[in-house]
Amino acid sequence: PRKQPAARAGALPLLVRSLALHTADAALQEHACSALRTLCHGADAPGRRRADEAARSHALAALVCAMEARPAHSAVQEHACAALKNICSGDETDGALARAQVAAEAGALGAL
């Protein structure tokens, strides 16, 4: 129930910006990936809109960068992988294929 208000308040682009600006802070990377994972979870229409917004906010590239920067940090890896899955989940009618293509272009397959 708190996902939509957080998204409406601008949480998704702020999380992406935090990942980009604070690459040296492992705890922030972990928590930002976890928050993106949570906010982008959901197969309903609001969940898919949040996934689209995350993709438009460059979350896919930011998640890949976090994974590449912290290959030995299991929590960053876990949360970033789950966030990628949540953003790219769905079907061709809700933009999932386009989001998956953006993830692949950002290097997600290599980061996995």
Stockholm file with secondary structure:
# STOCKHOLM 1.0

chainA/1-112         PRKQPAARAGALPLLVRSLALHTADAALQEHACSALRTLCHGADAPGRRRADEAARSHALAALVCAMEARPAHSAVQEHACAALKNICSGDETDGALARAQVAAEAGALGAL
#=GR chainA/1-112 SS CCHHHHHHTTHHHHHHHHHHHCTTCHHHHHHHHHHHHHHTCCSSHHHHHHHHHHHHTTHHHHHHHHHHHCTTCHHHHHHHHHHHHHHHCSCGGGTHHHHHHHHHHTTHHHHC
#=GC SS_cons         CCHHHHHHTTHHHHHHHHHHHCTTCHHHHHHHHHHHHHHTCCSSHHHHHHHHHHHHTTHHHHHHHHHHHCTTCHHHHHHHHHHHHHHHCSCGGGTHHHHHHHHHHTTHHHHC
//
